[in-house]
Amino acid sequence: MVSDVEYIEGKYEYQVFDDSKRPQDVSLDDDGDLALPRRKKHPKDKFDVAIQHNITSSIPKVGLQVWRAELVLCDFVLHKMYTSSEFDGIVAVELGAGTGLVSMLLARVAKTVFLTDHGVDILENCACNVHLNSALLPSKTSVYVRELDWKASWPPKQDNGASCESQSEFKELERASLLVAADVIYSDDLTDALFHTLERLMSHGIKKVLYLALEKRYNFSIDDLDVVANGYSCFRSYVRDAKGKH
Ligand SMILES: C[S@@+](CC[C@H](N)C(=O)[O-])C[C@H]1O[C@@H](n2cnc3c(N)ncnc32)[C@H](O)[C@@H]1O
């Protein structure tokens, strides 16, 4: 356990609802506000995920908090899980997993999930969250909490207990078809290192798809004398648009 942080244990409750049965007409209530259709409860599809996390964090320990982008990614993953078989039986890797919430959901349907991050405190908390949810995870699913430091050498070191330990694990990593990451774009040197790692991961093994959720943060910059989203601009420099332009 990590000693110098105070943990808040949060419960995230997910319920499934059937989109096809939503009324299409929009109606208004007595005050003229939209009367929105409410989700119907399907108790058999309901499950709780328990996450141990911090409410605030310092930069070196940002992974002890659950960030908004992680919740957005959870919604997306849940939608896919309940409306398709796209994630069934796959190998998935979460980068900069932090508390590992998205991975916990993926582990309900995937064959193998790698929760990867950097630093002992983050990885220990992540492992603790996997343990907290062990009853939720199918016994046939393999869940690995592993160090994958974007700034470190490649392939991931095997001399440390928390890195990719064996050749067979590394082979399994190559079989990953899904990469997910949330709120990993906030410092340009980390963005460079992340894309370097993504390039390496994606050039090994089978074809992979990355789903990345991020917050476009605006700050006042002395250099620009303006409110700018420099972190987002750095990210965009790595992404090609449909016409092939960066
Ligand atoms: C803002 S947190 C996001 C955590 C989680 N994905 C979420 O959204 O709740 C950024 C994550 O990137 C991880 N990270 C930072 N530097 C890293 C590095 N060099 N290699 C791997 N992960 C790193 C942090 O430890 C942290 O977990």
The ligand as an SDF file (V2000), in Angstrom:
LIG
                    3D

 27 29  0  0  0  0  0  0  0  0999 V2000
   -3.4620   12.5520  -15.7130 C   0  0  0  0  0  0  0  0  0  0  0  0
   -3.0160   10.8990  -15.3010 S   0  0  0  0  0  0  0  0  0  0  0  0
   -4.2890    9.9650  -16.0710 C   0  0  0  0  0  0  0  0  0  0  0  0
   -4.5690    8.6830  -15.3160 C   0  0  0  0  0  0  0  0  0  0  0  0
   -5.7930    7.9260  -15.8100 C   0  0  0  0  0  0  0  0  0  0  0  0
   -5.6070    7.4720  -17.1720 N   0  0  0  0  0  0  0  0  0  0  0  0
   -7.0310    8.7770  -15.6960 C   0  0  0  0  0  0  0  0  0  0  0  0
   -7.3810    9.4410  -16.6900 O   0  0  0  0  0  0  0  0  0  0  0  0
   -7.6550    8.7900  -14.6410 O   0  0  0  0  0  0  0  0  0  0  0  0
   -1.6040   10.5740  -16.3830 C   0  0  0  0  0  0  0  0  0  0  0  0
   -1.0400    9.1860  -16.2370 C   0  0  0  0  0  0  0  0  0  0  0  0
    0.1190    9.0410  -17.0500 O   0  0  0  0  0  0  0  0  0  0  0  0
    1.1160    8.3690  -16.2930 C   0  0  0  0  0  0  0  0  0  0  0  0
    2.4740    8.6900  -16.7640 N   0  0  0  0  0  0  0  0  0  0  0  0
    3.1680    9.8460  -16.5970 C   0  0  0  0  0  0  0  0  0  0  0  0
    4.4020    9.7380  -17.0950 N   0  0  0  0  0  0  0  0  0  0  0  0
    4.5080    8.4730  -17.5880 C   0  0  0  0  0  0  0  0  0  0  0  0
    5.5560    7.7540  -18.2330 C   0  0  0  0  0  0  0  0  0  0  0  0
    6.7610    8.3120  -18.4640 N   0  0  0  0  0  0  0  0  0  0  0  0
    5.3310    6.4840  -18.6130 N   0  0  0  0  0  0  0  0  0  0  0  0
    4.1200    5.9110  -18.3840 C   0  0  0  0  0  0  0  0  0  0  0  0
    3.0910    6.5340  -17.7780 N   0  0  0  0  0  0  0  0  0  0  0  0
    3.2900    7.7990  -17.3740 C   0  0  0  0  0  0  0  0  0  0  0  0
    0.8910    8.8790  -14.8860 C   0  0  0  0  0  0  0  0  0  0  0  0
    1.4980    8.0760  -13.8970 O   0  0  0  0  0  0  0  0  0  0  0  0
   -0.6220    8.8950  -14.8100 C   0  0  0  0  0  0  0  0  0  0  0  0
   -1.1390    7.6650  -14.3990 O   0  0  0  0  0  0  0  0  0  0  0  0
  1  2  1  0
  2  3  1  0
  2 10  1  0
  3  4  1  0
  4  5  1  0
  5  6  1  0
  5  7  1  0
  7  8  2  0
  7  9  1  0
 10 11  1  0
 11 12  1  0
 11 26  1  0
 12 13  1  0
 13 14  1  0
 13 24  1  0
 14 15  1  0
 14 23  1  0
 15 16  2  0
 16 17  1  0
 17 18  1  0
 17 23  2  0
 18 19  1  0
 18 20  2  0
 20 21  1  0
 21 22  2  0
 22 23  1  0
 24 25  1  0
 24 26  1  0
 26 27  1  0
M  CHG  2   2   1   9  -1
M  END
$$$$
